[in-house]
Amino acid sequence: MSESETPKVGEVIITYIRENDGKEIQKPRQDTPNSPYDTPYNTTEEGEKPNTIKTPDGKTYKIVPKGDYPVGKVDGDGHLESSDPIKGKVDKPKSTITYVYKEVKGDVYVHYKDTDGNTIKDDVTDEKDQPVDKDYDTVIDNRPKEIQYNGKTYELVPAGNYNVGKVDEQGHLESSDATTGKVIEGRKDVTYIYKLKEQPAQPKGNVYVHYVDTDGNTIKASVTDEKDQPVGKDYDTVVDNRPKEIEFQGKTYELVPAGNYKVGQVDEQGHWTGDDTTTGKVIEGDKNVTYVYKLKEDPTKPKEGDVIITYVDEKGKEIKKPRQDTPNSPYDTPYNTTEEGEKPNTIKTPDGKTYKIVPKGDYPVGKVDGDGHLESSDPIKGKVDKPRSIITYVYKEVKGDVYVHYKDTEGNTIKTSVVDEKDQPVDKDYDTVVDNRPKTITTTDGKVYELVPAGNYTVGKVDGQGHLESSDATTGKVIEGRKDVTYIYKLKEQPAQPKGNVYVHYVDENGNTIKQSVTDEFGQPVGKDYDTVIDNRPKTIVTADGKVYELVPQGNYPVGSVDGDGHLTTTDPVTGKVIEGDKNVTYVYKLVDTTPEKPVTPTPGKPEQPTPGKPVDPAPKAPAKATPVKPAQEMAQLPNTGEESNVAATAALGLLATASGLALAAKRKKTEE
């Protein structure tokens, strides 16, 4: 069969594009392979014209209704009218039918209402024009616990049934859309329900006055100075609730002068300083004011007195209850306050603090002698010579510090030491691990150090916490003085910076490789710019067998959709940034028709005898088999500037011109003969 009798064949391809920019959203599909002309085709069969398409990036597209779109006019089948008919017969080498789709998006709105359904806050848009199936969460940032509206405060309601409907434990109206979920086509409406917040009652307080003797015994019923009064109101117990004398069980008591008594320290108003002040302001709750009295002396009785020991800190604050050294005894009775238990070297208070008797010196409370005795108080030894002798010993709280140090394995300091505990009471618990043991330390020169594992280092033995065992324990109790805890670090190994490659491939319209792949970028840091257009996109390519290829124009080819750069759009962009791993950019070329013009048939004549020699093989060479596209090998290769291809093309055209010239010369020679 001659060439003219070969039946014409063609194929039918279906493409799927976006309505706004014509970008392909799904790889083209072949409806009909190469078939003779007049072969029927139908691109509406199952799977060929899907109502929706979900792309690898999670977006959902829906076939568009009839109308005009940026890509062109679309009919009622979602078919781009400028493309080939959706049904018909093969009548050309390639028929392309295009279906047009639009991304499906949705919104999520949040509403705020009271229990009767009244709006108390403007609606909020949680998601706007977002892809279908995108996660949304209104709880995180659009569910306020309280709302201010018309000067009132509203709060989320607890779960229950209200006029507006059933509400769950999130304050969410169950009949509205879920508080979290996925965007759908159209809109979702989430509603939260609030109620008016109850305001707490104004706080109030009381002031009570108590009356005791020097031993703390009650000698008069307590009095209410203020009852259920608003916080901040002034009170004064001196004016009407501080009698100078009290009659109790047939005896007369009078306010004591200022001093230390068995009950404690008393000021010049006869007020026990361990209780609330005699005047001031009401607080929420109770205040208690205590006045101290003593039995009024009978001048007819012999004089007696007692001896009391008090224990105070450097500022005069009592740290231990007073102790009676000598009970009421006649004047001239000897006393001694240095006996066992009366003058302890240390005192531990109920709140866990430890105090130590002070050495000789001047203190805020006054001058103290070598016995820790406040010189302004009565002598530590002597004879009873007044109603009450008070001997005072002075103490100072014992405190300590805990410091944390940070060193490398050689003992060099890599971070300024930290004070974990400063001037803290002895026996207080400390823990340097919780907040003063960082896992890593960055020095001023940018180096990063990390805690070392347990082991022996130049600096010494280190335990599993990175703690130098020869230093103080990482946790424990404060002691008098200081503790020093040391952590050991080593230089942290930095991970290698991620790198990537960019390879460029060259294929014909059918995807066959026509030129060896080129490495545009190799082992480059992530984020570096690359551009394959500048030096790795030759306009023409000459293959080893002399064929000349040129970049194809924009369009759809068997290999796929190609843009205006001759770039296969399903491959990586021609320019961009390096990513970790590989990027592959493919350019598509077509064969340039370089067939010489058909020579004129020579006039018959005497045939020219060929010159003896090696006969020429008239059989044409078999065309070189096209190599399929292969991924570029990860090897460094200098960029191809395209100059080699252009030079080769020029050379091929030159050879063609020479061959044509020789043929013309032969024709002229035969004509002359």
KARALIN-V594163 format. One record per residue. N is the residue number from 1. RES is the residue in three letters. SS is DSSP state (H for helix, E for strand, L for the rest). BURIAL is + if it has 24 or more other ideal C-beta (glycine too) atoms within 12 Angstrom, else -. D_LAST is the distance of its C-alpha to the last C-alpha in whole Angstrom. Layout:
n | res | ss | burial | d_last
N | RES | SS | BURIAL | D_LAST
N | RES | SS | BURIAL | D_LAST
//
This chain:
n | res | ss | burial | d_last
1 | MET | L | - | 38
2 | SER | L | - | 35
3 | GLU | H | - | 35
4 | SER | H | - | 36
5 | GLU | H | - | 39
6 | THR | L | - | 40
7 | PRO | L | - | 44
8 | LYS | L | - | 45
9 | VAL | E | - | 47
10 | GLY | E | + | 49
11 | GLU | E | + | 53
12 | VAL | E | + | 56
13 | ILE | E | + | 57
14 | ILE | E | + | 61
15 | THR | E | + | 62
16 | TYR | E | + | 65
17 | ILE | E | + | 66
18 | ARG | E | + | 69
19 | GLU | L | + | 70
20 | ASN | L | - | 70
21 | ASP | L | - | 67
22 | GLY | L | + | 65
23 | LYS | L | - | 65
24 | GLU | E | + | 64
25 | ILE | E | + | 68
26 | GLN | E | + | 67
27 | LYS | E | - | 63
28 | PRO | E | + | 61
29 | ARG | E | + | 62
30 | GLN | E | + | 59
31 | ASP | E | + | 60
32 | THR | E | + | 57
33 | PRO | E | - | 55
34 | ASN | E | - | 51
35 | SER | E | + | 52
36 | PRO | E | - | 50
37 | TYR | L | - | 50
38 | ASP | L | - | 53
39 | THR | L | - | 55
40 | PRO | E | - | 59
41 | TYR | E | + | 60
42 | ASN | E | - | 63
43 | THR | L | + | 64
44 | THR | L | - | 68
45 | GLU | L | - | 69
46 | GLU | L | - | 71
47 | GLY | L | - | 70
48 | GLU | L | + | 67
49 | LYS | L | + | 69
50 | PRO | L | - | 72
51 | ASN | L | - | 75
52 | THR | E | + | 76
53 | ILE | E | + | 74
54 | LYS | E | - | 75
55 | THR | L | - | 73
56 | PRO | L | - | 73
57 | ASP | L | - | 75
58 | GLY | L | - | 78
59 | LYS | L | + | 77
60 | THR | E | + | 78
61 | TYR | E | + | 75
62 | LYS | E | + | 76
63 | ILE | E | + | 74
64 | VAL | L | + | 74
65 | PRO | L | - | 75
66 | LYS | L | - | 73
67 | GLY | E | - | 73
68 | ASP | E | - | 71
69 | TYR | E | + | 70
70 | PRO | L | - | 68
71 | VAL | L | + | 65
72 | GLY | E | - | 65
73 | LYS | E | - | 67
74 | VAL | E | + | 68
75 | ASP | L | + | 69
76 | GLY | L | - | 73
77 | ASP | L | + | 71
78 | GLY | L | + | 70
79 | HIS | E | + | 67
80 | LEU | E | + | 64
81 | GLU | L | - | 63
82 | SER | L | - | 60
83 | SER | L | + | 59
84 | ASP | L | + | 58
85 | PRO | L | + | 61
86 | ILE | L | + | 63
87 | LYS | E | - | 62
88 | GLY | E | + | 59
89 | LYS | E | - | 56
90 | VAL | L | + | 53
91 | ASP | L | - | 51
92 | LYS | L | - | 49
93 | PRO | L | - | 47
94 | LYS | E | + | 51
95 | SER | E | + | 54
96 | THR | E | + | 57
97 | ILE | E | + | 60
98 | THR | E | + | 62
99 | TYR | E | + | 66
100 | VAL | E | + | 68
101 | TYR | E | + | 71
102 | LYS | E | + | 74
103 | GLU | E | + | 76
104 | VAL | L | + | 80
105 | LYS | E | - | 82
106 | GLY | E | + | 86
107 | ASP | E | + | 89
108 | VAL | E | + | 93
109 | TYR | E | + | 96
110 | VAL | E | + | 99
111 | HIS | E | + | 102
112 | TYR | E | + | 106
113 | LYS | E | + | 109
114 | ASP | E | + | 113
115 | THR | L | + | 115
116 | ASP | L | - | 115
117 | GLY | L | - | 111
118 | ASN | L | - | 111
119 | THR | E | - | 108
120 | ILE | E | + | 110
121 | LYS | E | + | 106
122 | ASP | E | - | 103
123 | ASP | E | - | 100
124 | VAL | E | + | 98
125 | THR | E | - | 94
126 | ASP | E | + | 94
127 | GLU | E | + | 90
128 | LYS | E | - | 88
129 | ASP | E | - | 84
130 | GLN | E | + | 84
131 | PRO | E | + | 82
132 | VAL | L | + | 83
133 | ASP | L | - | 85
134 | LYS | L | + | 86
135 | ASP | E | - | 89
136 | TYR | E | + | 92
137 | ASP | E | - | 95
138 | THR | H | + | 98
139 | VAL | H | - | 101
140 | ILE | H | - | 99
141 | ASP | H | - | 99
142 | ASN | L | + | 100
143 | ARG | L | + | 104
144 | PRO | L | - | 106
145 | LYS | L | - | 110
146 | GLU | E | - | 111
147 | ILE | E | + | 110
148 | GLN | E | - | 112
149 | TYR | E | - | 113
150 | ASN | L | - | 115
151 | GLY | L | - | 117
152 | LYS | E | - | 118
153 | THR | E | - | 116
154 | TYR | E | + | 115
155 | GLU | E | + | 114
156 | LEU | E | + | 112
157 | VAL | L | + | 114
158 | PRO | L | - | 115
159 | ALA | L | - | 114
160 | GLY | E | - | 116
161 | ASN | E | - | 116
162 | TYR | E | + | 116
163 | ASN | L | - | 116
164 | VAL | L | + | 112
165 | GLY | E | - | 112
166 | LYS | E | - | 111
167 | VAL | E | + | 110
168 | ASP | L | + | 109
169 | GLU | L | - | 110
170 | GLN | L | + | 108
171 | GLY | L | + | 109
172 | HIS | E | + | 106
173 | LEU | E | + | 107
174 | GLU | L | - | 106
175 | SER | L | - | 105
176 | SER | L | + | 102
177 | ASP | L | + | 99
178 | ALA | L | + | 99
179 | THR | L | + | 99
180 | THR | E | - | 96
181 | GLY | E | - | 93
182 | LYS | E | - | 90
183 | VAL | L | + | 88
184 | ILE | L | - | 88
185 | GLU | L | - | 86
186 | GLY | E | - | 88
187 | ARG | E | + | 91
188 | LYS | E | + | 94
189 | ASP | E | + | 97
190 | VAL | E | + | 100
191 | THR | E | + | 103
192 | TYR | E | + | 106
193 | ILE | E | + | 110
194 | TYR | E | + | 112
195 | LYS | E | + | 116
196 | LEU | E | - | 118
197 | LYS | L | - | 119
198 | GLU | L | - | 123
199 | GLN | L | - | 124
200 | PRO | L | - | 127
201 | ALA | L | - | 131
202 | GLN | L | - | 132
203 | PRO | L | - | 133
204 | LYS | E | - | 137
205 | GLY | E | + | 139
206 | ASN | E | + | 143
207 | VAL | E | + | 145
208 | TYR | E | + | 148
209 | VAL | E | + | 150
210 | HIS | E | + | 152
211 | TYR | E | + | 156
212 | VAL | E | + | 156
213 | ASP | E | + | 159
214 | THR | L | + | 157
215 | ASP | L | + | 157
216 | GLY | L | - | 155
217 | ASN | L | - | 157
218 | THR | E | - | 157
219 | ILE | E | + | 160
220 | LYS | E | + | 159
221 | ALA | E | - | 157
222 | SER | E | - | 154
223 | VAL | E | + | 153
224 | THR | E | - | 150
225 | ASP | E | + | 149
226 | GLU | E | + | 146
227 | LYS | E | - | 145
228 | ASP | E | - | 142
229 | GLN | E | + | 141
230 | PRO | E | - | 137
231 | VAL | L | - | 135
232 | GLY | L | - | 136
233 | LYS | L | + | 139
234 | ASP | E | - | 142
235 | TYR | E | + | 145
236 | ASP | E | - | 148
237 | THR | H | + | 150
238 | VAL | H | - | 152
239 | VAL | H | - | 154
240 | ASP | H | - | 156
241 | ASN | L | + | 155
242 | ARG | L | + | 156
243 | PRO | L | - | 160
244 | LYS | L | - | 162
245 | GLU | E | - | 164
246 | ILE | E | + | 164
247 | GLU | E | - | 167
248 | PHE | E | - | 166
249 | GLN | L | - | 169
250 | GLY | L | - | 171
251 | LYS | E | - | 170
252 | THR | E | - | 168
253 | TYR | E | + | 165
254 | GLU | E | + | 163
255 | LEU | E | + | 160
256 | VAL | L | + | 159
257 | PRO | L | - | 158
258 | ALA | L | - | 155
259 | GLY | E | + | 154
260 | ASN | E | + | 153
261 | TYR | E | + | 155
262 | LYS | L | + | 154
263 | VAL | L | + | 152
264 | GLY | E | + | 150
265 | GLN | E | + | 149
266 | VAL | E | + | 151
267 | ASP | L | + | 151
268 | GLU | L | - | 153
269 | GLN | L | + | 153
270 | GLY | L | + | 155
271 | HIS | E | + | 151
272 | TRP | E | + | 149
273 | THR | L | + | 146
274 | GLY | L | + | 144
275 | ASP | L | + | 144
276 | ASP | L | + | 143
277 | THR | L | + | 144
278 | THR | L | + | 147
279 | THR | E | + | 145
280 | GLY | E | + | 142
281 | LYS | E | - | 139
282 | VAL | L | + | 139
283 | ILE | L | - | 136
284 | GLU | L | - | 135
285 | GLY | E | - | 137
286 | ASP | E | + | 140
287 | LYS | E | + | 142
288 | ASN | E | + | 145
289 | VAL | E | + | 147
290 | THR | E | + | 150
291 | TYR | E | + | 153
292 | VAL | E | + | 156
293 | TYR | E | + | 159
294 | LYS | E | + | 162
295 | LEU | E | + | 166
296 | LYS | L | - | 168
297 | GLU | L | - | 170
298 | ASP | L | - | 174
299 | PRO | L | - | 176
300 | THR | L | - | 179
301 | LYS | L | - | 177
302 | PRO | L | - | 176
303 | LYS | L | - | 173
304 | GLU | E | - | 170
305 | GLY | E | + | 166
306 | ASP | E | + | 163
307 | VAL | E | + | 160
308 | ILE | E | + | 157
309 | ILE | E | + | 153
310 | THR | E | + | 150
311 | TYR | E | + | 147
312 | VAL | E | + | 144
313 | ASP | E | + | 141
314 | GLU | L | + | 140
315 | LYS | L | - | 140
316 | GLY | L | + | 143
317 | LYS | L | + | 142
318 | GLU | E | + | 144
319 | ILE | E | + | 142
320 | LYS | E | + | 145
321 | LYS | E | - | 148
322 | PRO | E | + | 151
323 | ARG | E | + | 153
324 | GLN | E | + | 157
325 | ASP | E | + | 158
326 | THR | E | + | 162
327 | PRO | E | - | 163
328 | ASN | E | + | 166
329 | SER | E | + | 169
330 | PRO | E | - | 172
331 | TYR | L | - | 171
332 | ASP | L | - | 171
333 | THR | L | - | 169
334 | PRO | E | - | 167
335 | TYR | E | + | 163
336 | ASN | E | - | 160
337 | THR | L | + | 156
338 | THR | L | - | 155
339 | GLU | L | - | 156
340 | GLU | L | - | 153
341 | GLY | L | - | 151
342 | GLU | L | + | 152
343 | LYS | L | + | 150
344 | PRO | L | - | 146
345 | ASN | L | - | 144
346 | THR | E | + | 141
347 | ILE | E | + | 141
348 | LYS | E | - | 138
349 | THR | L | - | 138
350 | PRO | L | - | 138
351 | ASP | L | - | 134
352 | GLY | L | - | 133
353 | LYS | L | + | 134
354 | THR | E | + | 135
355 | TYR | E | + | 138
356 | LYS | E | + | 139
357 | ILE | E | + | 142
358 | VAL | L | + | 141
359 | PRO | L | - | 143
360 | LYS | L | - | 145
361 | GLY | E | - | 143
362 | ASP | E | - | 143
363 | TYR | E | + | 141
364 | PRO | L | - | 141
365 | VAL | L | + | 144
366 | GLY | E | - | 146
367 | LYS | E | - | 147
368 | VAL | E | + | 147
369 | ASP | L | + | 149
370 | GLY | L | - | 148
371 | ASP | L | + | 150
372 | GLY | L | + | 147
373 | HIS | E | + | 150
374 | LEU | E | + | 150
375 | GLU | L | - | 152
376 | SER | L | - | 153
377 | SER | L | + | 154
378 | ASP | L | + | 157
379 | PRO | L | + | 158
380 | ILE | L | + | 157
381 | LYS | E | - | 160
382 | GLY | E | - | 164
383 | LYS | E | - | 166
384 | VAL | L | + | 166
385 | ASP | L | - | 168
386 | LYS | L | + | 166
387 | PRO | L | + | 165
388 | ARG | E | + | 162
389 | SER | E | + | 160
390 | ILE | E | + | 156
391 | ILE | E | + | 154
392 | THR | E | + | 151
393 | TYR | E | + | 148
394 | VAL | E | + | 145
395 | TYR | E | + | 141
396 | LYS | E | + | 138
397 | GLU | E | + | 135
398 | VAL | L | + | 133
399 | LYS | E | - | 129
400 | GLY | E | + | 126
401 | ASP | E | + | 122
402 | VAL | E | + | 119
403 | TYR | E | + | 116
404 | VAL | E | + | 113
405 | HIS | E | + | 110
406 | TYR | E | + | 107
407 | LYS | E | + | 105
408 | ASP | E | + | 102
409 | THR | L | + | 103
410 | GLU | L | - | 104
411 | GLY | L | - | 106
412 | ASN | L | - | 105
413 | THR | E | - | 105
414 | ILE | E | + | 102
415 | LYS | E | + | 104
416 | THR | E | - | 107
417 | SER | E | - | 110
418 | VAL | E | + | 112
419 | VAL | E | - | 115
420 | ASP | E | + | 116
421 | GLU | E | + | 120
422 | LYS | E | - | 122
423 | ASP | E | - | 125
424 | GLN | E | + | 126
425 | PRO | E | + | 129
426 | VAL | L | + | 129
427 | ASP | L | - | 128
428 | LYS | L | + | 126
429 | ASP | E | - | 123
430 | TYR | E | + | 120
431 | ASP | E | - | 116
432 | THR | H | + | 113
433 | VAL | H | - | 111
434 | VAL | H | - | 111
435 | ASP | H | - | 110
436 | ASN | L | + | 109
437 | ARG | L | + | 107
438 | PRO | L | - | 103
439 | LYS | L | - | 101
440 | THR | E | - | 98
441 | ILE | E | + | 99
442 | THR | E | - | 97
443 | THR | L | - | 98
444 | THR | L | - | 97
445 | ASP | L | - | 94
446 | GLY | L | - | 92
447 | LYS | L | - | 93
448 | VAL | E | - | 94
449 | TYR | E | + | 97
450 | GLU | E | + | 98
451 | LEU | E | + | 101
452 | VAL | L | + | 101
453 | PRO | L | - | 102
454 | ALA | L | - | 105
455 | GLY | E | - | 105
456 | ASN | E | - | 106
457 | TYR | E | + | 105
458 | THR | L | - | 105
459 | VAL | L | + | 108
460 | GLY | E | - | 110
461 | LYS | E | - | 110
462 | VAL | E | + | 108
463 | ASP | L | + | 109
464 | GLY | L | - | 107
465 | GLN | L | + | 107
466 | GLY | L | + | 106
467 | HIS | E | + | 110
468 | LEU | E | + | 111
469 | GLU | L | - | 114
470 | SER | L | - | 116
471 | SER | L | + | 116
472 | ASP | L | + | 118
473 | ALA | L | + | 117
474 | THR | L | + | 115
475 | THR | E | - | 118
476 | GLY | E | - | 121
477 | LYS | E | - | 124
478 | VAL | L | + | 125
479 | ILE | L | - | 127
480 | GLU | L | - | 129
481 | GLY | E | - | 127
482 | ARG | E | + | 123
483 | LYS | E | + | 121
484 | ASP | E | + | 117
485 | VAL | E | + | 114
486 | THR | E | + | 111
487 | TYR | E | + | 108
488 | ILE | E | + | 105
489 | TYR | E | + | 101
490 | LYS | E | + | 98
491 | LEU | E | - | 95
492 | LYS | L | - | 93
493 | GLU | L | - | 89
494 | GLN | L | - | 87
495 | PRO | L | - | 84
496 | ALA | L | - | 80
497 | GLN | L | - | 79
498 | PRO | L | - | 77
499 | LYS | E | - | 73
500 | GLY | E | + | 70
501 | ASN | E | + | 66
502 | VAL | E | + | 63
503 | TYR | E | + | 60
504 | VAL | E | + | 56
505 | HIS | E | + | 54
506 | TYR | E | + | 51
507 | VAL | E | + | 50
508 | ASP | E | + | 47
509 | GLU | L | + | 48
510 | ASN | L | - | 49
511 | GLY | L | + | 51
512 | ASN | E | + | 49
513 | THR | E | + | 49
514 | ILE | E | + | 46
515 | LYS | E | + | 47
516 | GLN | E | + | 50
517 | SER | E | + | 54
518 | VAL | E | + | 55
519 | THR | E | + | 59
520 | ASP | E | + | 59
521 | GLU | E | + | 63
522 | PHE | E | + | 65
523 | GLY | E | - | 69
524 | GLN | E | + | 69
525 | PRO | E | - | 73
526 | VAL | L | - | 74
527 | GLY | L | - | 73
528 | LYS | L | + | 71
529 | ASP | E | - | 68
530 | TYR | E | + | 64
531 | ASP | E | - | 61
532 | THR | H | + | 58
533 | VAL | H | + | 56
534 | ILE | H | - | 56
535 | ASP | H | - | 54
536 | ASN | L | + | 54
537 | ARG | L | + | 52
538 | PRO | L | + | 48
539 | LYS | L | - | 46
540 | THR | E | + | 43
541 | ILE | E | + | 43
542 | VAL | E | + | 40
543 | THR | L | + | 40
544 | ALA | L | - | 40
545 | ASP | L | - | 37
546 | GLY | L | - | 35
547 | LYS | L | + | 36
548 | VAL | E | + | 38
549 | TYR | E | + | 41
550 | GLU | E | + | 43
551 | LEU | E | + | 47
552 | VAL | L | + | 47
553 | PRO | L | - | 49
554 | GLN | L | - | 53
555 | GLY | E | + | 53
556 | ASN | E | + | 54
557 | TYR | E | + | 52
558 | PRO | L | + | 53
559 | VAL | L | + | 54
560 | GLY | E | + | 56
561 | SER | E | + | 57
562 | VAL | E | + | 55
563 | ASP | L | + | 56
564 | GLY | L | - | 55
565 | ASP | L | + | 54
566 | GLY | L | + | 52
567 | HIS | E | + | 55
568 | LEU | E | + | 57
569 | THR | L | + | 60
570 | THR | L | + | 62
571 | THR | L | + | 61
572 | ASP | L | + | 63
573 | PRO | L | + | 63
574 | VAL | L | + | 60
575 | THR | E | + | 63
576 | GLY | E | - | 67
577 | LYS | E | - | 69
578 | VAL | L | + | 69
579 | ILE | L | - | 71
580 | GLU | L | - | 73
581 | GLY | E | - | 70
582 | ASP | E | + | 67
583 | LYS | E | + | 65
584 | ASN | E | + | 61
585 | VAL | E | + | 59
586 | THR | E | + | 56
587 | TYR | E | + | 53
588 | VAL | E | + | 50
589 | TYR | E | + | 46
590 | LYS | E | + | 44
591 | LEU | E | + | 40
592 | VAL | L | + | 37
593 | ASP | L | - | 34
594 | THR | L | - | 31
595 | THR | L | - | 29
596 | PRO | L | - | 25
597 | GLU | L | - | 24
598 | LYS | L | - | 22
599 | PRO | L | - | 18
600 | VAL | L | - | 16
601 | THR | L | - | 15
602 | PRO | L | - | 11
603 | THR | L | - | 10
604 | PRO | L | - | 10
605 | GLY | L | - | 8
606 | LYS | L | - | 8
607 | PRO | L | - | 9
608 | GLU | L | - | 9
609 | GLN | L | - | 13
610 | PRO | L | - | 15
611 | THR | L | - | 17
612 | PRO | L | - | 20
613 | GLY | L | - | 23
614 | LYS | L | - | 25
615 | PRO | L | - | 24
616 | VAL | L | - | 24
617 | ASP | L | - | 26
618 | PRO | L | - | 25
619 | ALA | L | - | 29
620 | PRO | L | - | 30
621 | LYS | L | - | 33
622 | ALA | L | - | 36
623 | PRO | L | - | 37
624 | ALA | L | - | 40
625 | LYS | L | - | 43
626 | ALA | L | + | 45
627 | THR | E | - | 49
628 | PRO | E | - | 52
629 | VAL | L | + | 54
630 | LYS | L | - | 56
631 | PRO | L | - | 59
632 | ALA | L | + | 59
633 | GLN | L | - | 60
634 | GLU | L | - | 63
635 | MET | L | - | 62
636 | ALA | L | - | 61
637 | GLN | L | - | 58
638 | LEU | L | - | 56
639 | PRO | L | + | 55
640 | ASN | L | + | 52
641 | THR | L | - | 51
642 | GLY | L | + | 48
643 | GLU | H | - | 46
644 | GLU | H | - | 44
645 | SER | H | + | 43
646 | ASN | H | - | 41
647 | VAL | H | - | 40
648 | ALA | H | + | 38
649 | ALA | H | + | 37
650 | THR | H | - | 35
651 | ALA | H | - | 34
652 | ALA | H | + | 32
653 | LEU | H | - | 31
654 | GLY | H | - | 29
655 | LEU | H | - | 28
656 | LEU | H | + | 26
657 | ALA | H | - | 25
658 | THR | H | - | 23
659 | ALA | H | - | 22
660 | SER | H | - | 21
661 | GLY | H | - | 19
662 | LEU | H | - | 17
663 | ALA | H | - | 16
664 | LEU | H | - | 15
665 | ALA | H | - | 13
666 | ALA | H | - | 11
667 | LYS | H | - | 10
668 | ARG | H | - | 9
669 | LYS | H | - | 6
670 | LYS | H | - | 5
671 | THR | H | - | 5
672 | GLU | H | - | 4
673 | GLU | L | - | 0
//
